[in-house]
Amino acid sequence: VKKDPSPIHRQPQRLVTWTSPDGDIIKLNVDGSSLGNLNISGFRGILSNSCGEWLLGFGGNCSFTTNMHAELVNIYKGLRRAWETGFKYVICETDSLMAHDFLLKIILLGITMQPSLTRLKLLLVITYQ
């Protein structure tokens, strides 16, 4: 029997739990994915209150795209949906560290990007009174 020269390196397992937001803050949990890194992709998300009660769910597809783009589309769609529904204070949780870091950079550094990502940046920097 021949050994595989490149064994799969597995990340250590860690317990992940949902934590409720404080007070009147709504939590948006999102997940976007692609079948491979340039293939059919989709997104889904849920809005919950501080008691963990389901308020709104959504989902859709992004056609052929990358995992990163599917995550960003999902964050945009989720935030837009939350604010259009009237929720002013929203915390967004994503399992994509890459999308999280990318969004921090474009907001903090003011990086110019494609029009679709510019819409996401504008949504993220809007202050609701």
C-alpha positions in Angstrom: 0.0 0.0 0.0 1.4 3.3 -1.1 1.1 6.3 1.3 -0.4 9.5 0.1 2.6 12.0 0.0 0.3 15.0 0.9 -1.9 14.0 3.8 -4.8 16.2 4.6 -4.0 18.6 7.4 -7.0 19.0 9.6 -7.6 22.0 11.8 -8.1 21.2 15.5 -11.8 21.0 16.4 -13.3 23.7 18.5 -16.7 24.2 20.1 -18.7 27.0 18.4 -21.7 28.4 20.0 -24.2 31.1 19.2 -24.3 34.0 21.6 -27.2 36.4 21.9 -26.7 40.1 21.1 -27.4 42.7 23.8 -30.7 44.6 24.2 -32.2 45.9 21.0 -29.4 44.6 18.8 -30.4 42.1 16.1 -27.9 39.4 15.1 -27.4 38.5 11.4 -25.8 35.1 10.9 -24.8 34.5 7.3 -23.2 31.7 5.2 -22.3 31.8 1.6 -20.7 28.9 -0.4 -19.7 27.7 -3.8 -19.4 24.2 -5.1 -15.6 24.5 -5.7 -14.0 27.9 -5.9 -15.6 29.0 -9.2 -18.9 27.2 -9.6 -22.6 27.4 -8.7 -22.9 29.3 -5.4 -25.6 30.3 -2.9 -26.2 32.1 0.3 -28.4 32.0 3.3 -28.9 33.9 6.5 -31.1 34.4 9.5 -31.9 37.4 11.8 -32.4 36.7 15.5 -33.2 38.9 18.5 -31.5 38.9 21.9 -33.8 36.0 23.0 -32.6 33.9 20.1 -36.0 34.1 18.4 -36.0 33.8 14.6 -37.1 37.0 13.0 -36.3 36.6 9.3 -34.6 34.1 7.1 -33.4 34.5 3.5 -31.4 32.7 0.8 -30.7 32.7 -2.8 -28.1 31.9 -5.5 -25.2 33.9 -7.0 -24.8 31.9 -10.2 -21.1 31.0 -11.0 -18.7 32.7 -8.6 -16.1 32.2 -5.9 -16.6 31.4 -2.2 -15.4 34.8 -1.3 -17.8 36.6 -3.6 -20.7 34.4 -2.3 -19.8 35.4 1.3 -19.7 39.1 0.4 -23.0 39.0 -1.5 -24.6 37.2 1.5 -23.4 39.9 3.9 -24.6 42.6 1.6 -28.0 41.0 1.1 -28.4 40.2 4.8 -27.6 43.8 6.0 -29.8 45.3 3.3 -32.7 43.0 4.2 -32.2 43.8 7.9 -32.2 47.6 7.4 -35.1 47.5 4.9 -37.1 45.6 7.5 -36.4 48.4 10.0 -33.7 46.9 12.2 -31.3 49.7 12.9 -28.8 48.0 15.1 -27.4 44.8 13.5 -24.4 42.7 14.3 -23.3 40.4 11.4 -21.6 37.1 12.0 -19.9 35.2 9.2 -17.7 32.1 9.3 -15.4 33.6 6.7 -12.4 35.2 8.2 -11.2 36.3 4.7 -14.5 38.2 4.1 -14.3 39.8 7.6 -10.7 40.9 7.1 -11.4 42.2 3.6 -14.4 44.3 4.7 -12.3 45.8 7.6 -9.6 46.8 5.1 -11.9 48.4 2.6 -13.7 50.4 5.2 -10.7 51.5 7.2 -8.4 52.1 4.3 -11.1 53.5 1.9 -10.0 51.1 -0.9 -11.8 51.7 -4.3 -13.4 48.5 -5.7 -16.0 47.1 -8.1 -19.4 48.7 -8.0 -21.1 45.7 -6.3 -18.6 45.9 -3.5 -18.9 49.6 -3.3 -22.6 49.1 -2.5 -21.6 46.8 0.4 -19.2 49.4 1.7 -21.8 52.1 1.6 -24.2 49.9 3.6 -21.6 49.1 6.2 -20.7 52.7 6.8 -24.2 54.1 7.0 -25.0 55.4 10.5 -28.7 55.0 11.4 -30.0 57.6 13.9 
